[in-house]
Amino acid sequence: MSIGAANDGLASGELDWAFGRRIADWTIAVVVFLGAFVIAEPAPYELLLAPVIVVWALFGLKLNRHILPLIVLLGIYSAGGFLALTQLPDPASQLIYVVVTFFLALSAIFFAAVVSEAPERRCRIIANAYIAAATVTALLGIVGYFHLVPGSDLFLLYDRAKGTFQDPNVFAPFLVLPIILLYRDILTTPLHRSFWKAAILLVLLFAIFLAFSRAAWGMTVFAGLAITAIGYITSPRGLPRLRIVSLFGIGILIVALMVAVALTIPQVNDLFADRGTSLLEDYDAGPDGRFGRHLQGFYLVLERPLGLGPFVFADLLGGDEHNMWLKGFTTYGWIGGFAYIALAIWTLVAATPLLFKPRPWQSFVQCVYVVFVGHLLIHNVIDNDHWRHVFLLYGLLWGAIAAEKLHRRADRQRMATAVQPPLIEYAAPRPG
């Protein structure tokens, strides 16, 4: 074979590898984008991700040992759901619910694996796809709220914006991560390159306001304050910190002005007066309200170690759990409930040190972390069992956890190679 032919073969192989990598990255982006469109189950997200996971598994998806806790605990959680089905008169009637849970668990493992392989590039791809999806669903939610086009009521529920989701209380929390990603970027990007980010951020904030989800409002405030504090602590002293403080103050004024202008619209003002001025609604209080059912539910699960099965809690007590910790025990039994608690705690403990590791993906991990903590807090008032983006958060954090361990191992290997003395060949003297 000629040298030229060999070079052509090498170039062709490199070209094929680069093309395959681009296809893989685009596939991840499309899957993340489809996470914003959940009108019914199974959603387009599942329908695409299922063959994607199969193809990746056949052509090189690597499951490293650092994501083993995620795999084991989600496996136990899903197994608890299948066991809980045995408590139903007709287990097959709710099989699809637990199958969706199992598939979403696979999605978390998939994202953990692909992020750990190439954290900087994959985190950027996922962030951009998520922001694009959030922008589309937010605009549709705004269009629906103001009835701007015929048929736009599809994006509205109970006079609240829900975008392309089934419920405003899922739509609004979905928007929190892109809001924090854009806000964190604006804090550190020159202003002349931040105008489009600021414009998208205002759209997302307006949409989350029109969803009238008190949990999402609280989570946005919490995550915004937390990312500001973390960004300040991890930034160099001097101008970078001054910039963060200044932009934080300006941001508060802009958001306050935007809310004030929105409240001049009678339709918005009336709903805000109804939902935004009180922490408790009628359905929250009393022995049969949301929080009363929590107490009844925990007593109930003490008697049912295998759980109740999907939706049985609502049939017995007249309403859903509205508490993820309780949902873990009612729908997945004791083993599922404790597995989920263990996963949440383990994720927090393992991910917290990453906030202060100077890596190219540090700011992304910081944003994912504070939004994840926000979701754990609202676990107390919402059962977000089938929220696609919650499983994505788990996958992203465990991908970053694994990437950090792999990064440190590579550093140790490089250092070990650098300190080894060069090998000197010894030549024996020739006789005579």
Secondary structure as the mmCIF struct_conf table of DSSP 4:
data_model
#
loop_
_struct_conf.conf_type_id
_struct_conf.id
_struct_conf.beg_label_comp_id
_struct_conf.beg_label_asym_id
_struct_conf.beg_label_seq_id
_struct_conf.end_label_comp_id
_struct_conf.end_label_asym_id
_struct_conf.end_label_seq_id
HELX_RH_AL_P HELX_RH_AL_P1 ILE A 3 LEU A 34
TURN_TY1_P TURN_TY1_P1 GLY A 35 ALA A 36
STRN STRN1 VAL A 38 VAL A 38
BEND BEND1 ILE A 39 PRO A 42
HELX_RH_AL_P HELX_RH_AL_P2 PRO A 44 LEU A 58
TURN_TY1_P TURN_TY1_P2 PHE A 59 GLY A 60
HELX_RH_3T_P HELX_RH_3T_P1 ARG A 65 ILE A 67
HELX_RH_AL_P HELX_RH_AL_P3 LEU A 68 ALA A 84
HELX_RH_3T_P HELX_RH_3T_P2 LEU A 85 GLN A 87
BEND BEND2 LEU A 88 ASP A 90
HELX_RH_3T_P HELX_RH_3T_P3 PRO A 91 GLN A 94
HELX_RH_AL_P HELX_RH_AL_P4 LEU A 95 GLU A 117
BEND BEND3 ALA A 118 ALA A 118
HELX_RH_AL_P HELX_RH_AL_P5 PRO A 119 TYR A 145
TURN_TY1_P TURN_TY1_P3 PHE A 146 HIS A 147
BEND BEND4 VAL A 149 VAL A 149
TURN_TY1_P TURN_TY1_P4 PRO A 150 GLY A 151
HELX_RH_3T_P HELX_RH_3T_P4 SER A 152 PHE A 155
STRN STRN2 LEU A 156 LEU A 157
TURN_TY1_P TURN_TY1_P5 TYR A 158 ASP A 159
STRN STRN3 ARG A 160 ALA A 161
TURN_TY1_P TURN_TY1_P6 GLY A 163 THR A 164
STRN STRN4 PHE A 165 PHE A 165
BEND BEND5 GLN A 166 GLN A 166
HELX_RH_AL_P HELX_RH_AL_P6 PRO A 168 PHE A 174
TURN_TY1_P TURN_TY1_P7 LEU A 175 LEU A 175
HELX_RH_AL_P HELX_RH_AL_P7 VAL A 176 THR A 188
BEND BEND6 THR A 189 THR A 189
HELX_RH_3T_P HELX_RH_3T_P5 LEU A 191 ARG A 193
HELX_RH_AL_P HELX_RH_AL_P8 PHE A 195 LEU A 210
TURN_TY1_P TURN_TY1_P8 ALA A 211 PHE A 212
HELX_RH_AL_P HELX_RH_AL_P9 ARG A 214 THR A 234
BEND BEND7 SER A 235 SER A 235
HELX_LH_PP_P HELX_LH_PP_P1 PRO A 236 PRO A 236
TURN_TY1_P TURN_TY1_P9 ARG A 237 GLY A 238
HELX_RH_AL_P HELX_RH_AL_P10 LEU A 239 ALA A 262
TURN_TY1_P TURN_TY1_P10 LEU A 263 THR A 264
BEND BEND8 ILE A 265 ILE A 265
HELX_RH_AL_P HELX_RH_AL_P11 PRO A 266 ARG A 275
TURN_TY1_P TURN_TY1_P11 GLY A 276 GLY A 276
BEND BEND9 THR A 277 THR A 277
BEND BEND10 LEU A 279 LEU A 279
TURN_TY1_P TURN_TY1_P12 ASP A 282 ASP A 284
BEND BEND11 ALA A 285 GLY A 286
TURN_TY1_P TURN_TY1_P13 PRO A 287 ASP A 288
BEND BEND12 GLY A 289 GLY A 289
HELX_RH_AL_P HELX_RH_AL_P12 ARG A 290 LEU A 302
TURN_TY1_P TURN_TY1_P14 GLU A 303 GLU A 303
TURN_TY1_P TURN_TY1_P15 PRO A 305 LEU A 306
TURN_TY1_P TURN_TY1_P16 PRO A 310 PHE A 311
HELX_RH_AL_P HELX_RH_AL_P13 VAL A 312 LEU A 317
BEND BEND13 GLY A 318 GLY A 319
HELX_RH_AL_P HELX_RH_AL_P14 MET A 324 ALA A 351
HELX_RH_3T_P HELX_RH_3T_P6 THR A 352 PHE A 356
BEND BEND14 LYS A 357 LYS A 357
TURN_TY1_P TURN_TY1_P17 PRO A 360 TRP A 361
HELX_RH_AL_P HELX_RH_AL_P15 GLN A 362 ILE A 378
TURN_TY1_P TURN_TY1_P18 HIS A 379 VAL A 381
TURN_TY1_P TURN_TY1_P19 ASP A 385 HIS A 386
HELX_RH_AL_P HELX_RH_AL_P16 ARG A 388 VAL A 419
BEND BEND15 GLN A 420 GLN A 420
HELX_LH_PP_P HELX_LH_PP_P2 PRO A 421 LEU A 423
HELX_LH_PP_P HELX_LH_PP_P3 ALA A 428 PRO A 431
#
